[in-house]
């Protein structure tokens, strides 16, 4: 060779550079524990003549299996250092370290006195000592003199793999951690960490001071620190020190490798290790559940306010303001942080989940508008009408404008501007000026047809339903199917198939139905066919629905079972069910929507048919469409019907006089019963005791009967008490646009209101009530009501239907409801009504005859006649009355018996 160089035999450690540099270079090669840089041109003739030997010390020499395995190993790895001289005149020299294989010519030596062979300075021999105990005096003697030391498992490993006897710069007992690179974080006890580092080295692992992509495992004493956060982001396994200790205990097991998932899984660092949690704003049941899971995942918990707490988990939907300002050492986080940590099986970063006070400028503006009052009664009524429009604006999602009789009416004031919550005096003035009549325009909107209204409602509910199905797929199904999940798959494929079934097929067919309905309403005319759309997809509905509905109970049971048995799935559900897309509904509650959808569509189609003229071809088509839906429902297993729910409905029918018989339906169930007192003139007189029966798709409104004349006798001869309640209206939940939670004031206590808009009405109606008795919790009742309203119209944001409102802005009061004066006033009102009716009989004796004819007429004829009679009464007998309660009396009767005729005759 041209350059001047010397090749020498390296000792076990003396010629090595710093171990951290060595470790970093080792990780860059595919084979660990070898030197780099020996080129083939160096040639074996340049190697020094050394003798290789293996010495079995103490018990190792008495292990027959070990001696036999060593006899099969004929080669060992030997470290070599090449010292290359620099250029002429240069003092620097370069060392090139490498590994070469040398034959083992000398048979193994067995001894009990290591001092005979333990001179590490002797370069004539490359000696490997095999010891069974790395804590013995023999080990200490050899280690201090830089001898090569290995354990029996290394010999057995090399014999099994037919590999040369491995070289290591440190004593190597086993290959349990071979090719593993570890990093430590969170340790404060240096002696403990030093002991762990030695054990890792004895099992063939390497240590890195800084965390990088080359680190295979992070050993964490706590869940704090930058290294822990990087490991979570990179998916590096984070393990407890017990993993190292357990691997060392099984160091003699040559079949074990510490990096195997099956072995290391029980040593994962729990998400809440070294964390002390407290919980604010949760129910007692939910708090107990979260505390139990905190202990299960390595944390502890204390009461809110304890100085030892590291985290305060806040229920952001119920907590409006923290009871105190958190210190720098306390994280105030949303509950999503808690469940996200369990799902990832690692502590999530707090910065993304910090609790912040939710101040909505839009809500503040709405509240300020609601609180406006004016002294003039007409202005009050206008303000009330505008307020109701503002409250229902968010629920009006249809992109379709109402149909007009004259397309030339371009300057007509649009309904959208009337309902716009952002209207200001300036904009209203501009709109008023632009809406002045001209020769070429018609300033008044044409009345929307009931057929168009219900068709629009069908589209709205279909659009909401498709959004719900999309939420199920995008928020639950697809993430669970995603490959490369942190911590591995959450559910098995069989469980996924059982839970979601044919939801994708149902989503696809309803997406197409929604598109067809949107196209139909965009170019609306009364002769357009709604029934054709349903008939077009009837065969696909038959294929998609029965498999899912029939196995829905199995799907629900699978969710419940997996949630109990798999903490990560429970956390996954908690995270996603708290998102706005879900409206805080559970996965089971979302999956029940396909079970409820077809009866709801049939109900709306029946409504459209009712408002379709006989000469319209769509009338027959709608009948066929309804029959096709019934055909789909006949394929659904009849065993799913709940007889107990039917019994409750029968009880309601017997309890309410005049209750429509079509309340009885196989898909309907009673949810809630509430006793209230009416606070307005609708749907009955102020002060009336009203019972509300909430069903899953409608609301039965009944008042307490004033007098009970006799008892009812059944055909079997049994006497039953007469119905204590009188039917007022059976209202589909889809007509409820907003639920108002009226704030408690001095003049209004424990009250709520419903903003209702039937399709035949052009304006919103306000039904206000006061809860009677203390057994009903208002918040629970309103949440339950909103949940089922949202279910009916296929919306996920149920809580958005609730609006906390000042009762003064709606002119609602509970003051003097139980006073003697109030009772006397109501009695006078009832008496005045009777007098008014008697007076009208003397003025218009034909009504007596008309009522006689009504007994033999059809329901539609009765409704039309009664509506006509009420108008006559309004114009002829009440024109001179100026009492607010009497001015609206005739229209109220018309609403009571005409507006809800659709609901009471076509619910099934």
Secondary structure, DSSP 8 states (H G I E B T S, - for coil): --S-EEEEE--SSTT---HHHHHHHHTTSSSSS------GGG-GGGS---EEEEEEEGGGGG-HHHHHHHHT--EEEEEEEEEEE-STT---EEEEEEEEEEE--S--EEES-GGGT--TT-TTEEEEEEES-TTSHHHHHHHHTT-EEEEHHHHHHHHHHT--B---SS-B---TTTT-EEEEES---HHHHHHHHHHHHHTT-EE-SS--TT--EEEESSS-SHHHHHHHHHT-EEE-THHHHHHHHTTT-TT--TT-HHHHGGGB--TTTT-EEEEES--HHHHHHHHHHHHHTT-EE--TT-TT-SEEEE-TTT-SS-SS---TT-EEEEHHHHHHHHHHTS---GGGSB------HHHHHHHHHHT---SSHHHHHHHHHHHHHHHHHTT---------S-TT-TTS--HHHHH-TT--HHHHHHHHHHTS--TT---S-----HHHHHHHHHHHHHHHHHHHHHHIIIIIIHHHH-SS-TTS-SS-HHHHHHHHTTHHHHHHHHHHHHHHHHHHHHT--TTS-SHHHHHHTHHHHHHHHHHHHHTHHHHHHHHHHHHHH-HHHHHHHHHHHTSGGGTT--HHHHHTHHHHHHHHHHHHHHHHHHTS-TTSTHHHHHHHHHHHHHHHHHTS-GGG--HHHHHHHHHHHHHEET--GGG--TT--EEEEEEEEE-SSSSS-TT-EEEEEEESSEEEEEEE-S-----EE-TTS-EE---SEEEEEEEEGGGEEEEEEE---SS--SEEEEEE--TT-SS-EEEEEEE-SSSS-HHHHHHHHHHHHHHHTT-S-GGGGEEEE-GGGGT---TTSSSHHHHHHHHHHHHHHHHHHHHHHHH-THHHHHHHHHTTS-HHHHHHHHHHHHHHHHHHTSTT---HHHHTHHHHHHIIIIITHHHHHH--
